């Protein structure tokens, strides 16, 4: 069973259960919080829900780009 931690993201508290290091979970939450704050600062008139969706889309785009780079690198390795 994992450990339960509490994190604060964009002003709200969430209880998370993680099987990984609590420090890693805190760092991930901090990264999401920072990303949401950046988007919120640039778009002060949109809802928190929209900020969360834009953050999720940006993070998914980043993940996709990294996955594509990994696939390209794996294709050239022996």
C-alpha positions as CSV (number, residue, x, y, z in Angstrom):
1,X,0.0,0.0,0.0
2,X,1.2,3.5,-0.8
3,X,1.8,6.5,1.4
4,X,-0.8,9.3,1.6
5,X,0.5,12.8,1.3
6,X,-1.2,16.2,1.1
7,X,-0.2,18.6,-1.6
8,X,-1.3,22.1,-2.5
9,X,-1.9,22.9,-6.2
10,X,-3.2,26.3,-7.3
11,X,-4.6,27.1,-3.9
12,X,-6.4,23.8,-3.3
13,X,-5.3,20.9,-1.2
14,X,-5.3,17.3,-2.5
15,X,-4.6,14.0,-0.7
16,X,-2.6,11.7,-3.0
17,X,-1.6,8.1,-2.5
18,X,1.7,7.2,-4.0
19,X,3.8,4.1,-4.2
20,X,6.8,6.2,-5.1
21,X,8.9,8.5,-3.0
22,X,6.7,11.2,-1.3
23,X,9.4,13.7,-2.3
24,X,8.9,12.8,-5.9
25,X,5.1,13.3,-5.5
26,X,5.7,16.7,-3.9
27,X,8.0,17.7,-6.7
28,X,5.4,16.7,-9.3
29,X,2.7,18.6,-7.5
30,X,5.0,21.6,-7.3
31,X,5.7,21.4,-11.0
32,X,1.9,21.2,-11.8
33,X,1.3,24.2,-9.4
34,X,4.0,26.2,-11.1
35,X,2.6,25.4,-14.5
36,X,-0.9,26.4,-13.5
37,X,0.3,29.7,-12.0
38,X,2.2,30.5,-15.2
39,X,-0.9,29.9,-17.3
40,X,-3.1,31.8,-14.8
41,X,-0.8,34.8,-14.8
42,X,-1.0,35.0,-18.6
43,X,-4.8,34.5,-18.6
44,X,-6.2,36.1,-15.5
45,X,-9.9,36.0,-16.7
46,X,-10.3,32.3,-17.3
47,X,-11.6,29.8,-14.8
48,X,-9.5,27.5,-12.7
49,X,-11.0,24.6,-14.6
50,X,-9.8,26.0,-17.9
51,X,-6.4,26.7,-16.4
52,X,-6.2,23.0,-15.3
53,X,-7.2,21.8,-18.8
54,X,-4.7,24.0,-20.5
55,X,-2.0,22.8,-18.1
56,X,-2.9,19.2,-18.8
57,X,-2.8,19.8,-22.6
58,X,0.6,21.5,-22.3
59,X,2.0,18.7,-20.2
60,X,0.6,16.1,-22.5
61,X,2.2,17.9,-25.5
62,X,5.5,17.9,-23.6
63,X,5.2,14.2,-22.9
64,X,4.4,13.4,-26.5
65,X,7.4,15.4,-27.8
66,X,9.7,13.6,-25.4
67,X,8.2,10.2,-26.4
68,X,8.9,11.1,-30.1
69,X,12.5,12.0,-29.3
70,X,13.0,8.8,-27.5
71,X,11.5,6.8,-30.4
72,X,13.8,8.6,-32.8
73,X,16.9,7.9,-30.7
74,X,15.9,4.3,-30.2
75,X,15.6,3.9,-33.9
76,X,19.2,4.9,-34.5
77,X,20.7,2.9,-31.7
78,X,22.1,-0.6,-32.5
